[in-house]
Amino acid sequence: MTIRKGQEWGHFEERPSDLQLVADDVAACEVISKCVIESSSCLNLSISKSDMARTLGITGANNLDRQMLCTKFDVIEATYLLTNSEETRRRCFIGRAFISEKLFFGRTIAVLNSSFVGNRDWAPKAHPNDGKLDLVELDSSMNVRQRLTALKLMKSGSHLPHPQIRYRQLSEYEYATEDSASLSIEGVRMGSIRHCLFRVLPDAVNLYW
C-alpha cells in the first residue's frame, strides 16, 4: 500500500527470521536486483548505512534490537541497453540513478526514489513509498556556473522552480538517445547506454531499521 500525504509510515515489529543484512545501498542493490527479479515475494532487508535513513530522520539500521521499525519501500527497476551490446540488462534499486549525456555540459537526468542524494535535496516532493519515481532533468543549456549554483541551492531544496530544471513525478520513464549516455545506479557506473526504461515496483521490499 503506497503512502499518502500525512499518513504514518512504518511500524515496529519483531525482527524477522529471514532478514538479510547488507552494508550499504550498493550492496542492497545487488540483493534487491536478484531477489525482486527472481521472486514474487517481498524481500526483508536491513541496510547498515543507507541514504534512505535520512528520510526517516535516523542514521541507519540497528540490527541488534529484537523490535525493529519496518517500512515498506518502492523499488525502481531499470532495464537498459548498453551502447555496444544487444543484450538487455536489468537492475533494481531503492535510491537513485543518473544519466549524463556529456560531462558538465550535456543534459543530466536524475531518477530518484527519495529526495536526498548525499546532502542535497534534489527532489523535495519525493517519498520512497508513494508509487512514483521523481525525475529531475538539468537542461543541456545550463552552463557550468549555473549548474554549480543549482547544486549549491539543492542543499536547502531551493533550486526549484527553475526555467532550466524540469521536475516530474511518474510511474515509469523511458530514455533513448541516438548517441550514448553514461548510466550510474547508486553511485556505481553501469556503462554507456542508448536506451533505458525505469518503472516503479510498489511495496517491493521491507526495510528494517
N, C-alpha and C positions, 0 to 999 in steps of 0.2 A: 504494500500500500504506500503510495507516494505521499510525501509530507505536504501539508498545506500551510499557508501563511498563518502564524500564530499558534500552530498546533505543536504540542510537546513531541519531542523526538527522542526515542530510545527508552529503555527500561533496564532495571537491574535484575539479574537472574544468576543462577548457579553456572559456574564455568562449565561449558560442555565438554564431554569426554573426547570428542573428535576435533577439538580446537587445534588449528595449525598455527604455529608461531613463526614469524619471519622478522627480519631485522629492520627493513625499510620498505619504501614504496616500490623500489626497483625489484626487490625480491618478491613483494606481493604481486607485482605484475606477472612474474614468471608463474607463480602458483595459480593465480586467477585465470591466466590465459589457458592453462592446461585443464583446470577443473571445470571452468564455466563452459568451455567449448565441448568437452567430452562428457559432461554430466548435466542433467537437468535439475539436480538437487541443489539447494542453497549451500554455499560454502561458509563455514565458520572460521574466521581468520582474526589473528591479533598481530598488530604491527608495532614493534617496539618504538620506532622513531618514524613518524609519518607527518607529512604536511597537512593531512586531514585532521590531525589533532587540534589545530588552531580553530577549526570550525566549531569545536566543542568547548574551546577555552581551556584545554588541558595540554600537557607537554608530550604525552604519549601513553601507551598501554601499561597497566600494572598487572603483569602476568602472575603475581604471587597471590592475589586475592581469590578467594572462592567465589565471592559475589563480584560480578563484572557488569559494566554498562554495555548493553547490546544495542547497536544501532544498525539499521538496515541501510545499505548503500546501493545506489545505482552503479552499474559498470558501463563503461563506454567500450564498444568493440570497434577496432579499426581493421578494415580489410583493404590491403594495399597491394599495388603492383610496382615492383622495382623497375627502374629505367631500362636495365639491360637483362630483363627476365620476363618470361611469360607466366611464371608461377605466382599465383595469388597467395599472399601471406596474411595471417590473422594475429591480432594482438589485442588483449583486453587490459584495461587499466582503470584505476579509480581517480587519478589525479589530473594529469594534463598531457597534451600533445601539442607540438609546434610544427608548423610548416613554414619554411623560409625559402623564398624564391631566389633572393640574392642577399649576400651579406651586407647589412646596413642600408641598402638602397631598395631592395625589392619588397614586394608585398609579404607581410608576415601575418600568419593566421594562428591563433591560439584556440584550441579545442579543450574546454575546461569542464570539470565536474564540480569544482568549488571555486570560491572567489580568489583565494590566495595562491600565489606561486612565490615561495620564499617569503619575503617581507612586503611584497607588492600585491595590492588588491586589484587584480586585473578585471574581475567580473563582479561588481558589487551586488548584483541581484542573484548570484548563483547560490544554489543549495544542492548538496550531493545526493538528495533523495527526492527530487521534485519531478523526476521523469523526463528531464530535459538536459541537453548539453548547452553550454554557453560558448558562443563563438565571438571572439574579439579579433577584428581584422584591421591591421595597420596598413593604410593605403601606400602604394608604391611611390606616390608623390611626396611623401614625408621625407625631408632631408635628415641628416644625422642630428643636427641641433634640435629639430622638432621631436625626433624620437627620444633623445636623451631627456628633453623636457617632459615628455609624456611619461617616461619611465619614472622620473622623479615624482610626478604628481600621483602615480599609481600607489605610492606608499601611503597615501591618505584616501585613495579611491576617488580623487577629484579630477581625473583625466577625462571624465565623461560629463556631459556630451562634448564631442569634438568633431569638427567637419571632416577630418581625415581618419577617424576611427569609427568603425561600424561595429555595433554590438547587437547580437541576436540570440534568442533562446529557441532551440529547435530539438525535435526528437531524433533527427538524423541530418547529416550534412555530407554532400559529395563534392570532392575536389578533383579537378582534372587540369592537366596542362599539356601543351604540345612539346614543351621543352623538358625540364626536370626541376624538382624542388627537393629540399632536404627535409626529411621527417625525423623528429625525435619524440620519444614517448617516455615520460617520467625522467627526462633529462638524458636519456640514452639514445644515441643516433641509430636509427634503423637503416638509413641509406638514402639514396636518391630515388624519388618516386615520380610517376607520371599520373597516377590515379589513386584515390583513397576514399573509401566510404566509411563514415563514422555513424554509428547508431547506438542509442541508449538501450541497455538491458535493465529494466527496472527491478529493484529489490533483488539483485543477483547475488549479493554477498552480505553476510552478517559480520560486522566488525566489532570486536570486543575490546574494551579499554579498562 
